[in-house]
């Protein structure tokens, strides 16, 4: 037994009705994770709760801070210390060491930042140290914030090539209808062919967190398509991780689909940072949907280039209707690319090894084609 697992713990799991840390739940979860680590699992934790923990630290002194953004920063800065001290103490009881890693969305934006963070996390896991990762709320601003920690957990699962991602919340999984309807049941195994996301998700955000079930479902499906199995389950269950690892009925399981290279896993994290985009014509659109071929996007298949980008940037690729069909790493900047639109006999603008497709039938095959690790391709691709 063993492998690499990312465990995301939501704020409502960790906090009581007053919004402060529930130390009993914290002890129960660290006990489960400690047993996993001692059984040979490499565990990476994504933990909410810093802002909530700050309420118990800042106290009346918070009244001196009138700016709402600064208040949240104070809570995050003071609460992170308390949260980590609890984790350090509880894991020490299992002879385990923890490390704190704070990140922001900009750390996923460039390949260099991405590889640096991956190297740090890989080193911690190899050393048998449990990384406790959270968004750096002290410095994050709106446009550089993760949608929620579910998104962060999904990105990290792809980064470290995790075998399993557990999204722990206060719900038992994804329901097949309205959770308030007595006839509604929890879906044990998600099937892309039989389940429709918009039909089964009840939208809405929770009180303590930015994300709801709609976000969890989107992240779970995307992460599974990148090759990591995902489980959405109730983190208040005292044996939830044991059940998940032993494949007992617990939550909703999303089987891993396909197999993605390191390069494509990064592309899946970088598709929201671009200031430009490319639109392909109908011929290129049909080629993308053809499961029997796998080709790069040549200038002859490009219909339009919008915005500004530099060589090596990751930009969205749109179909003729304007919908985003994927993203890719460009070989040249926008100024050099525009004169090449529609021309034959030109080098690939988006190389297939750096092309990430969304929901095309050939997406899984596209992942497998780029199986060479990106670190070894740096010399030949921009």
N, C-alpha and C positions, 0 to 999 in steps of 0.2 A: 504494500500500500504506500501511497505517497504521490506527490505531484505538486503542482503550483496552483494555489487558490487565492482569489481576491475576495475578501469579505467586506461588503459595504454595510455599515450600520447607520440607519437613519436617525434623525434627531428625535422623532416621536418614540422610537424604541428606547433611546437613552434617557429621555427626560420624563419627569413626573407631570402631574396635572398642573403644577405651579410653574412648569417650564424650567425646573432645575434638574441637575443630574440625578438620576436614580441609581444610587450606588449598588443596590441589590442586583439590578439588571446588569450593570457593568461587571460585577463580580461573576455573575453567571455566564456571561458571554466570554470573558477572558478565560474562564475555566475551560469552556469548550474549545476555544482557539488554542489554549495551552496544550490540551490533550492532542489536538491535531498536529501541532508542531513537534511534540515529543514522539508522535507516531511516524514522523518522517515527512510531513507535509511542509512545504515552504509557503508561509502565510503572509499575505500582504493585506493590511487593514486600511479601509477608507472610512474614517470616522467623522461624523458630524458631532455637534455638541459644544464646540468652543464658545460660541456666543451665549448659549444657555448657561454654561459653566461660569461665564463672566458675571452673570447676575448675582451669583453668590460670592463674588470676590470684590467687585467694584463698590457694591453697597450704595450708601448715601452719597458717596463722592461722585457718582455718575450724574447727580443733579446739577453739578457745576458745569456740565458740558451741554450746551444748548443745541449745537448742530447735530442733526440726526445721523449723518454719515460718520461724523467723528465719534458719536456715542457707540455706534456699532463697532467701529475700529477699536475703541477702548475695551468693549466687551470681548471682542475676539482676542485682543492682545493679552488681557488678563486671564481670560477663560482658558486659552490654550495652555497656559502654564499649569493650571489646576487639572485640566483634562489629562495632560501628559504625566503629571505626578501620580494621578490615580492609576493610569495604565502601567507606569513604571513599577509602582508598588505591587499591584495585583499580579503582573506577569513575573515579578521577582519570586513570588510564592511558588511558581512553577519552574524556577531556575532558568528563566528566559529573560533576554534583554530586548528592549524596544528602542527604536530610533524615530525621531520626528522628521518628517519631510513635508514642507509647505510648498505649494505650487500654485501657479496661475495659468490661465489659458495660453498666455504668450510662451510658456515653456514647451508647448506642443507646436508652435508656429514654424520654427525653423528646424531643419534636420539636425543641426549641430546641438541645439538645446535639447532636442528630443533624445539624441544618442547619449548626451552627457547625463541626463536624468536616468535613462535606462541603465547606464553603466553603474550609477550609484545604487539603484535599487537592486540590480543583479548582484552587486558586491555584498549588500546587506543580507540578501536571501542566502547567498552562498555561505556567508559567515554564520548562518543560523540566527540572525537578528530579525525581529519582526518590525518592518517599517509601518509606522502609523501615519497615514497621509491625509491631509486636509487641504482645502483651498486656503490660500493666504488672504483671508478677509481683511487683513490690516492694510494691504496695498491694492487689492483688486478693485477695479472700477467697472461700471456696468458693461461696457463693450468688451471687457476682457474677463468677464465672469463666466464660469461654467453655468449651464442651465440649472444644475443641481449636482449633488455628489453622486447621483446615479450616472450622470454623464462622465464625471471624472473617473469613476470606477470602471466604466466600460472602456474608456481610453487607456487606462492603466492595464486592464486585462489584455488588450491588444498589444500594448508596449512590451509586457513581460512574457507574452505568449502563454498565458495562463490556461490550465486545463479546465478550470471551473471558476465562474463568477457567481457569488451569492449576493443578491440584493435583499437585505433584511429590512422589513418594514413592519407595520402593525396590522397588515392584512395577510390572510393565509395564501394569497396567490391571485391569479387573474380569473375573474368570474366570467361565465358565459352569458351574463345578462346583468340586470340591475341587482347590486348586492343586497338591496332591501327587499327583494322579491324572494319569498321562501322557496320558490322552485329553482332559484339560481344555484348553480354548482360551480365549484372551483375546477378549472381546467387542469388536469394532471400533466398532460404533455401537449405543448403547443404544436400545431401542424399548420404550416403556411398554406397548404392547399384547402384545408377545411375551415380554418378560423379566419375571420375578418376583423382586423384591429378596431376599426371604427364601430363595429357592431357590438363589441364586448367590453369596451372601455368606458367607464364613467369618468368624464373629464372633471378636473378641479384640483386645486392645490391644497395641501394640508396646512394646518395652523402654524406648525413649527418649521416646516420645510418649504423650499421653493418648488419642489416637484411633486407630481401626483402619479397615479397609475398610468396615465397616458405617456408620461416621460419614461417610466420604468419599462413599459412594453416596447417603446421605440428603441431604447438602448439595448434591451435584451435581444430583440430581433437582429439588430445591426451587429452586435457582438457575436451572436451565434453564427451569422453569415461569414464572420471572419475566422471561424474555427474554434471558438471557445464555448463550451456548454454553459448555460445560464440557468439559475434557479431564482425565482421570486418567491419569498416565503416569510412567515411570521417570526420575527426575531425575538419575540417574547416567549416562544416555546423553549423550555429549558434544555431540550435535546435536539434542537433543529439542525445543527451542523452535523451531528452524528447521523441523523436520519438522511440528510442530503448525501453525505459521503457513502453511506451504505445503500443508497438508492431505494430507501423506503419511501412510501407515499408522504410527500411533504411539498406543499406549494405547487407552483407551476414550473415545469422543466422545459427548457428550450434546447433541443439537441443541437450539437455543433454541426454546421453545414459547411462543406467546402474546406479549403485549406489556403490560408493567405501567407504570402511572404512578408518579411520584415518591412519591405518597401511599401507594400499595399496596406499593411496595418498602420503605417505612419500616414499614408495618404488619407485614410479614413478618419484621421484626427485633424488633418490640416485643411479640410475642405471648406471651412467657414471663415478663413482669414483673408481671402483674396479680395482685391479691389477691382478686378477685371474678370472677364469670362469669354468663352468662345462658343459660338453656335455652329453646329454641324448641319449639313444638308440631308435630304431624305435618303440619299444613297448611303451616306455614312451611318445614318440611323438604322437602316436595314442591316448593314454589316455588323453593327453592334449587337443586334438581336439574333444573329446567326450563330448557333452553337457549334457549327462545324468549322468555323474559321476564327482566328484571333489575330487581329491586325492593329497596327498603330494608326493614329489619326494623321493623315497627310494633309498638306495645305489644300489639295484639290477637293477634299471633302469638307472644307470649312466655308461657312456661309457668311459669318460676321465675327468681328473681334470687338469687344466692348471694354472700356476702361483702360487702366494702366497696370502693367505688371512687369517684373524683371525676369531675366533668365533664371530658371530654377524654381520660380514660384509655383505653387499649386493653385490652379484656378478651376472653377466649375465649368463643366461642359453641358451645354443646353441643346435640346432637340429643336426642330423647326417650330414646335408649338410653344417654346419658351420654358419648358420644364427642365429641371436639372436631371441629367441622366447619369452623371458621374463627375469625376474630377481627375486631373492629371498634372504632371510636372512638365512645364514648358521648356523647350530647347532654346528659345530666344525671347527677347522682350517684345512688348506690344508694337513699338515703332518698326522693328525689323520684320515682324510677323505680318502686318497689314498689307504690304505690297505683294505678299506671297499667296493671298487668298485666292483659291480656285485654280492655282497653277499646278501643272503636272511636273513630274521629274524633280521634285524637291524633297529634301530629307524630312523625316517624320517630325511633326510639330509636337505631338503627344505620343511618346513611345509606349507600347502596350505594357512593358514591364513597370511603367510608372503611371498606369491608367487604372483607376478604381471605378468600377461600375456599380450602380445601385441595384435596382430590381430587375435587371435583364435576365432572361433565361440562361444566358451564357456567363453570368457573373461568376459562378463557382469555377467554371473552366478558366475564366480569366485570372482568378486568383492563383490557380495551380500553375499557370504558365509562367508567372513571375516568381518561381520558386527559389531563385538565387538570392542570397541575402544582399540587401542593398549596400551594406558596408563594403562589399567587394566590387560593387559596380560604380563607385564614386569616380573612378578614373575615366570611365567611358561615357557616363551620362552627366549632364549638368547638375 
